[in-house]
Amino acid sequence: MNERPCTACELLAGRRNVPGGVVWRGGGLALHALDGPCPIPGWLVLTAERHCRALHDLDAGTTAQLGPIAQRVAVAQRDVL
């Protein structure tokens, strides 16, 4: 059985383009826009830089970064949108 490549992994490796590209990288995480049309202005995806299927796959360091980074992004979106 052939599995489709992971969209996030493809985007972060530069093998697939997304409008706006990767907006930010750091702390084991990356921020990018959706891969395709989105009805919600400013919608972004915060994902791990290494392949993870779910939150339980993140290491402790990346997990510790997740909340603070998500909060910073939400504040920036509130201020701009």
A tleap script that builds the chain and sets N, CA, C and O, in Angstrom:
source leaprc.protein.ff14SB
mol = sequence {
  NMET ASN GLU ARG PRO CYS THR ALA CYS GLU
  LEU LEU ALA GLY ARG ARG ASN VAL PRO GLY
  GLY VAL VAL TRP ARG GLY GLY GLY LEU ALA
  LEU HIE ALA LEU ASP GLY PRO CYS PRO ILE
  PRO GLY TRP LEU VAL LEU THR ALA GLU ARG
  HIE CYS ARG ALA LEU HIE ASP LEU ASP ALA
  GLY THR THR ALA GLN LEU GLY PRO ILE ALA
  GLN ARG VAL ALA VAL ALA GLN ARG ASP VAL
  CLEU
}
set mol.1.N position { 0.838 -1.170 0.000 }
set mol.1.CA position { 0.000 0.000 0.000 }
set mol.1.C position { 0.892 1.246 0.000 }
set mol.1.O position { 1.790 1.371 0.834 }
set mol.2.N position { 0.646 2.151 -0.924 }
set mol.2.CA position { 1.397 3.401 -1.001 }
set mol.2.C position { 0.692 4.481 -0.196 }
set mol.2.O position { -0.477 4.784 -0.431 }
set mol.3.N position { 1.421 5.059 0.760 }
set mol.3.CA position { 0.886 6.177 1.521 }
set mol.3.C position { 1.254 7.469 0.811 }
set mol.3.O position { 2.334 7.589 0.231 }
set mol.4.N position { 0.340 8.438 0.864 }
set mol.4.CA position { 0.634 9.749 0.297 }
set mol.4.C position { 1.688 10.428 1.167 }
set mol.4.O position { 1.721 10.219 2.380 }
set mol.5.N position { 2.546 11.236 0.554 }
set mol.5.CA position { 3.537 11.968 1.355 }
set mol.5.C position { 2.828 12.916 2.325 }
set mol.5.O position { 1.739 13.411 2.035 }
set mol.6.N position { 3.441 13.158 3.451 }
set mol.6.CA position { 2.917 14.079 4.453 }
set mol.6.C position { 2.982 15.504 3.890 }
set mol.6.O position { 4.054 15.963 3.496 }
set mol.7.N position { 1.854 16.198 3.851 }
set mol.7.CA position { 1.800 17.550 3.301 }
set mol.7.C position { 2.735 18.486 4.054 }
set mol.7.O position { 3.484 19.237 3.430 }
set mol.8.N position { 2.706 18.454 5.385 }
set mol.8.CA position { 3.568 19.345 6.169 }
set mol.8.C position { 5.038 19.066 5.886 }
set mol.8.O position { 5.819 20.001 5.710 }
set mol.9.N position { 5.423 17.807 5.840 }
set mol.9.CA position { 6.819 17.456 5.557 }
set mol.9.C position { 7.230 17.935 4.167 }
set mol.9.O position { 8.340 18.436 3.986 }
set mol.10.N position { 6.356 17.786 3.202 }
set mol.10.CA position { 6.629 18.233 1.833 }
set mol.10.C position { 6.801 19.753 1.784 }
set mol.10.O position { 7.710 20.253 1.121 }
set mol.11.N position { 5.934 20.484 2.483 }
set mol.11.CA position { 6.024 21.946 2.512 }
set mol.11.C position { 7.320 22.405 3.167 }
set mol.11.O position { 8.020 23.265 2.632 }
set mol.12.N position { 7.639 21.834 4.321 }
set mol.12.CA position { 8.803 22.276 5.069 }
set mol.12.C position { 10.117 21.909 4.383 }
set mol.12.O position { 11.134 22.573 4.586 }
set mol.13.N position { 10.095 20.864 3.582 }
set mol.13.CA position { 11.289 20.464 2.833 }
set mol.13.C position { 11.439 21.243 1.525 }
set mol.13.O position { 12.443 21.104 0.827 }
set mol.14.N position { 10.424 22.075 1.194 }
set mol.14.CA position { 10.478 22.859 -0.033 }
set mol.14.C position { 10.081 22.104 -1.280 }
set mol.14.O position { 10.298 22.589 -2.390 }
set mol.15.N position { 9.500 20.919 -1.121 }
set mol.15.CA position { 9.073 20.123 -2.278 }
set mol.15.C position { 7.643 20.442 -2.715 }
set mol.15.O position { 7.160 19.929 -3.724 }
set mol.16.N position { 6.984 21.289 -1.947 }
set mol.16.CA position { 5.610 21.687 -2.256 }
set mol.16.C position { 5.466 23.146 -1.851 }
set mol.16.O position { 5.907 23.543 -0.772 }
set mol.17.N position { 4.851 23.940 -2.713 }
set mol.17.CA position { 4.687 25.357 -2.433 }
set mol.17.C position { 3.348 25.621 -1.769 }
set mol.17.O position { 2.357 24.939 -2.033 }
set mol.18.N position { 3.339 26.613 -0.914 }
set mol.18.CA position { 2.120 27.062 -0.263 }
set mol.18.C position { 2.113 28.583 -0.393 }
set mol.18.O position { 3.163 29.215 -0.275 }
set mol.19.N position { 0.928 29.185 -0.638 }
set mol.19.CA position { 0.877 30.644 -0.750 }
set mol.19.C position { 1.486 31.307 0.488 }
set mol.19.O position { 1.104 31.006 1.619 }
set mol.20.N position { 2.429 32.203 0.257 }
set mol.20.CA position { 3.079 32.883 1.373 }
set mol.20.C position { 4.278 32.140 1.931 }
set mol.20.O position { 5.047 32.701 2.712 }
set mol.21.N position { 4.446 30.885 1.541 }
set mol.21.CA position { 5.574 30.091 2.016 }
set mol.21.C position { 5.532 29.823 3.510 }
set mol.21.O position { 4.492 29.952 4.156 }
set mol.22.N position { 6.670 29.452 4.035 }
set mol.22.CA position { 6.799 29.230 5.473 }
set mol.22.C position { 7.030 30.609 6.093 }
set mol.22.O position { 7.987 31.301 5.747 }
set mol.23.N position { 6.158 30.992 6.998 }
set mol.23.CA position { 6.180 32.330 7.596 }
set mol.23.C position { 7.234 32.434 8.691 }
set mol.23.O position { 7.863 33.480 8.853 }
set mol.24.N position { 7.430 31.355 9.444 }
set mol.24.CA position { 8.327 31.393 10.598 }
set mol.24.C position { 8.783 29.975 10.934 }
set mol.24.O position { 8.043 29.013 10.729 }
set mol.25.N position { 10.009 29.852 11.453 }
set mol.25.CA position { 10.551 28.583 11.968 }
set mol.25.C position { 11.307 28.848 13.253 }
set mol.25.O position { 11.999 29.859 13.373 }
set mol.26.N position { 11.180 27.951 14.209 }
set mol.26.CA position { 11.942 28.068 15.437 }
set mol.26.C position { 11.426 27.118 16.508 }
set mol.26.O position { 10.262 26.718 16.472 }
set mol.27.N position { 12.270 26.759 17.447 }
set mol.27.CA position { 11.853 25.907 18.549 }
set mol.27.C position { 11.311 24.557 18.128 }
set mol.27.O position { 10.530 23.946 18.858 }
set mol.28.N position { 11.723 24.074 16.937 }
set mol.28.CA position { 11.222 22.787 16.443 }
set mol.28.C position { 9.871 22.881 15.769 }
set mol.28.O position { 9.271 21.860 15.430 }
set mol.29.N position { 9.380 24.108 15.569 }
set mol.29.CA position { 8.059 24.316 14.957 }
set mol.29.C position { 8.185 25.209 13.734 }
set mol.29.O position { 9.188 25.901 13.557 }
set mol.30.N position { 7.162 25.189 12.895 }
set mol.30.CA position { 7.099 26.053 11.720 }
set mol.30.C position { 5.669 26.531 11.541 }
set mol.30.O position { 4.717 25.850 11.922 }
set mol.31.N position { 5.535 27.708 10.957 }
set mol.31.CA position { 4.233 28.335 10.749 }
set mol.31.C position { 4.066 28.598 9.267 }
set mol.31.O position { 4.935 29.204 8.640 }
set mol.32.N position { 2.952 28.145 8.697 }
set mol.32.CA position { 2.692 28.373 7.278 }
set mol.32.C position { 1.193 28.505 7.034 }
set mol.32.O position { 0.377 28.132 7.876 }
set mol.33.N position { 0.844 29.045 5.861 }
set mol.33.CA position { -0.559 29.162 5.465 }
set mol.33.C position { -1.069 27.804 5.008 }
set mol.33.O position { -0.300 26.859 4.829 }
set mol.34.N position { -2.373 27.729 4.824 }
set mol.34.CA position { -2.964 26.484 4.329 }
set mol.34.C position { -2.521 26.214 2.907 }
set mol.34.O position { -2.220 27.142 2.156 }
set mol.35.N position { -2.479 24.968 2.542 }
set mol.35.CA position { -2.127 24.546 1.193 }
set mol.35.C position { -3.410 24.498 0.368 }
set mol.35.O position { -3.982 23.429 0.155 }
set mol.36.N position { -3.848 25.647 -0.087 }
set mol.36.CA position { -5.085 25.731 -0.865 }
set mol.36.C position { -5.953 26.859 -0.363 }
set mol.36.O position { -5.599 27.549 0.594 }
set mol.37.N position { -7.093 27.050 -1.007 }
set mol.37.CA position { -7.982 28.150 -0.629 }
set mol.37.C position { -8.478 28.012 0.810 }
set mol.37.O position { -8.721 26.911 1.306 }
set mol.38.N position { -8.619 29.160 1.458 }
set mol.38.CA position { -9.102 29.171 2.833 }
set mol.38.C position { -10.127 30.295 2.989 }
set mol.38.O position { -9.855 31.435 2.615 }
set mol.39.N position { -11.289 29.984 3.533 }
set mol.39.CA position { -12.320 31.016 3.684 }
set mol.39.C position { -12.089 31.943 4.875 }
set mol.39.O position { -12.824 32.915 5.051 }
set mol.40.N position { -11.079 31.656 5.694 }
set mol.40.CA position { -10.834 32.448 6.901 }
set mol.40.C position { -9.533 33.228 6.729 }
set mol.40.O position { -8.459 32.628 6.675 }
set mol.41.N position { -9.614 34.565 6.641 }
set mol.41.CA position { -8.396 35.364 6.476 }
set mol.41.C position { -7.439 35.154 7.652 }
set mol.41.O position { -7.853 35.120 8.811 }
set mol.42.N position { -6.160 35.017 7.328 }
set mol.42.CA position { -5.146 34.895 8.356 }
set mol.42.C position { -4.972 33.512 8.950 }
set mol.42.O position { -4.185 33.340 9.880 }
set mol.43.N position { -5.681 32.528 8.441 }
set mol.43.CA position { -5.556 31.170 8.977 }
set mol.43.C position { -4.142 30.660 8.731 }
set mol.43.O position { -3.657 30.680 7.600 }
set mol.44.N position { -3.488 30.206 9.786 }
set mol.44.CA position { -2.133 29.665 9.682 }
set mol.44.C position { -2.061 28.303 10.348 }
set mol.44.O position { -2.888 27.969 11.197 }
set mol.45.N position { -1.072 27.524 9.957 }
set mol.45.CA position { -0.856 26.195 10.513 }
set mol.45.C position { 0.464 26.214 11.275 }
set mol.45.O position { 1.503 26.574 10.720 }
set mol.46.N position { 0.422 25.829 12.536 }
set mol.46.CA position { 1.618 25.688 13.357 }
set mol.46.C position { 1.898 24.195 13.455 }
set mol.46.O position { 1.100 23.436 14.006 }
set mol.47.N position { 3.039 23.782 12.914 }
set mol.47.CA position { 3.333 22.357 12.824 }
set mol.47.C position { 4.772 22.077 13.267 }
set mol.47.O position { 5.611 22.978 13.296 }
set mol.48.N position { 5.036 20.845 13.604 }
set mol.48.CA position { 6.391 20.446 13.976 }
set mol.48.C position { 7.281 20.423 12.736 }
set mol.48.O position { 6.816 20.137 11.633 }
set mol.49.N position { 8.560 20.727 12.928 }
set mol.49.CA position { 9.510 20.671 11.812 }
set mol.49.C position { 9.899 19.239 11.472 }
set mol.49.O position { 10.411 18.990 10.381 }
set mol.50.N position { 9.673 18.308 12.364 }
set mol.50.CA position { 9.910 16.893 12.040 }
set mol.50.C position { 8.542 16.218 11.945 }
set mol.50.O position { 7.561 16.709 12.502 }
set mol.51.N position { 8.487 15.118 11.254 }
set mol.51.CA position { 7.211 14.431 11.046 }
set mol.51.C position { 6.602 13.962 12.369 }
set mol.51.O position { 7.225 13.218 13.126 }
set mol.52.N position { 5.396 14.402 12.625 }
set mol.52.CA position { 4.626 13.989 13.805 }
set mol.52.C position { 3.182 13.804 13.369 }
set mol.52.O position { 2.633 14.643 12.656 }
set mol.53.N position { 2.573 12.720 13.790 }
set mol.53.CA position { 1.171 12.476 13.435 }
set mol.53.C position { 0.205 13.139 14.404 }
set mol.53.O position { -0.945 13.403 14.053 }
set mol.54.N position { 0.668 13.413 15.635 }
set mol.54.CA position { -0.212 13.986 16.648 }
set mol.54.C position { 0.635 14.610 17.755 }
set mol.54.O position { 1.853 14.434 17.786 }
set mol.55.N position { -0.011 15.333 18.656 }
set mol.55.CA position { 0.694 15.992 19.749 }
set mol.55.C position { 1.536 15.023 20.578 }
set mol.55.O position { 2.618 15.384 21.040 }
set mol.56.N position { 1.053 13.809 20.768 }
set mol.56.CA position { 1.802 12.858 21.589 }
set mol.56.C position { 3.118 12.430 20.949 }
set mol.56.O position { 3.940 11.797 21.611 }
set mol.57.N position { 3.337 12.760 19.682 }
set mol.57.CA position { 4.599 12.445 19.009 }
set mol.57.C position { 5.666 13.525 19.202 }
set mol.57.O position { 6.827 13.311 18.854 }
set mol.58.N position { 5.287 14.682 19.753 }
set mol.58.CA position { 6.257 15.760 19.951 }
set mol.58.C position { 7.191 15.444 21.109 }
set mol.58.O position { 6.789 14.811 22.086 }
set mol.59.N position { 8.443 15.889 20.996 }
set mol.59.CA position { 9.354 15.738 22.132 }
set mol.59.C position { 9.054 16.837 23.150 }
set mol.59.O position { 8.321 17.781 22.853 }
set mol.60.N position { 9.614 16.712 24.335 }
set mol.60.CA position { 9.305 17.631 25.432 }
set mol.60.C position { 9.681 19.077 25.096 }
set mol.60.O position { 8.940 19.998 25.437 }
set mol.61.N position { 10.801 19.282 24.444 }
set mol.61.CA position { 11.233 20.635 24.105 }
set mol.61.C position { 10.286 21.326 23.139 }
set mol.61.O position { 9.942 22.493 23.326 }
set mol.62.N position { 9.868 20.609 22.112 }
set mol.62.CA position { 8.940 21.174 21.140 }
set mol.62.C position { 7.587 21.424 21.785 }
set mol.62.O position { 6.953 22.448 21.529 }
set mol.63.N position { 7.143 20.494 22.620 }
set mol.63.CA position { 5.867 20.662 23.315 }
set mol.63.C position { 5.900 21.915 24.184 }
set mol.63.O position { 4.916 22.652 24.245 }
set mol.64.N position { 7.019 22.163 24.853 }
set mol.64.CA position { 7.149 23.341 25.701 }
set mol.64.C position { 7.073 24.637 24.897 }
set mol.64.O position { 6.626 25.660 25.417 }
set mol.65.N position { 7.504 24.606 23.640 }
set mol.65.CA position { 7.462 25.787 22.777 }
set mol.65.C position { 6.078 26.037 22.178 }
set mol.65.O position { 5.754 27.171 21.827 }
set mol.66.N position { 5.278 25.011 22.060 }
set mol.66.CA position { 4.009 25.085 21.344 }
set mol.66.C position { 3.072 26.165 21.892 }
set mol.66.O position { 2.600 27.010 21.131 }
set mol.67.N position { 2.801 26.150 23.180 }
set mol.67.CA position { 1.865 27.111 23.761 }
set mol.67.C position { 2.318 28.552 23.618 }
set mol.67.O position { 1.551 29.383 23.131 }
set mol.68.N position { 3.547 28.879 24.028 }
set mol.68.CA position { 4.008 30.261 23.900 }
set mol.68.C position { 4.010 30.769 22.452 }
set mol.68.O position { 3.666 31.924 22.202 }
set mol.69.N position { 4.392 29.919 21.510 }
set mol.69.CA position { 4.415 30.348 20.110 }
set mol.69.C position { 2.987 30.541 19.601 }
set mol.69.O position { 2.702 31.531 18.926 }
set mol.70.N position { 2.097 29.619 19.912 }
set mol.70.CA position { 0.704 29.751 19.497 }
set mol.70.C position { 0.100 31.039 20.051 }
set mol.70.O position { -0.661 31.715 19.360 }
set mol.71.N position { 0.435 31.378 21.287 }
set mol.71.CA position { -0.077 32.589 21.905 }
set mol.71.C position { 0.460 33.834 21.199 }
set mol.71.O position { -0.293 34.778 20.962 }
set mol.72.N position { 1.754 33.850 20.857 }
set mol.72.CA position { 2.338 34.988 20.143 }
set mol.72.C position { 1.694 35.172 18.778 }
set mol.72.O position { 1.425 36.299 18.362 }
set mol.73.N position { 1.448 34.078 18.086 }
set mol.73.CA position { 0.807 34.151 16.768 }
set mol.73.C position { -0.620 34.684 16.910 }
set mol.73.O position { -1.044 35.532 16.123 }
set mol.74.N position { -1.354 34.201 17.894 }
set mol.74.CA position { -2.738 34.643 18.102 }
set mol.74.C position { -2.799 36.141 18.412 }
set mol.74.O position { -3.685 36.839 17.919 }
set mol.75.N position { -1.865 36.635 19.223 }
set mol.75.CA position { -1.832 38.061 19.538 }
set mol.75.C position { -1.538 38.875 18.269 }
set mol.75.O position { -2.182 39.893 18.015 }
set mol.76.N position { -0.570 38.422 17.486 }
set mol.76.CA position { -0.232 39.120 16.236 }
set mol.76.C position { -1.422 39.123 15.278 }
set mol.76.O position { -1.705 40.141 14.646 }
set mol.77.N position { -2.111 38.002 15.167 }
set mol.77.CA position { -3.293 37.938 14.293 }
set mol.77.C position { -4.382 38.895 14.790 }
set mol.77.O position { -5.001 39.598 13.992 }
set mol.78.N position { -4.611 38.921 16.083 }
set mol.78.CA position { -5.624 39.819 16.645 }
set mol.78.C position { -5.277 41.279 16.323 }
set mol.78.O position { -6.148 42.068 15.957 }
set mol.79.N position { -4.009 41.619 16.466 }
set mol.79.CA position { -3.583 42.996 16.238 }
set mol.79.C position { -3.677 43.419 14.777 }
set mol.79.O position { -3.915 44.590 14.481 }
set mol.80.N position { -3.490 42.470 13.865 }
set mol.80.CA position { -3.443 42.790 12.440 }
set mol.80.C position { -4.769 42.572 11.722 }
set mol.80.O position { -5.129 43.330 10.822 }
set mol.81.N position { -5.473 41.557 12.118 }
set mol.81.CA position { -6.706 41.210 11.395 }
set mol.81.C position { -7.876 41.938 11.932 }
set mol.81.O position { -8.991 41.764 11.440 }
savepdb mol mol.pdb
quit
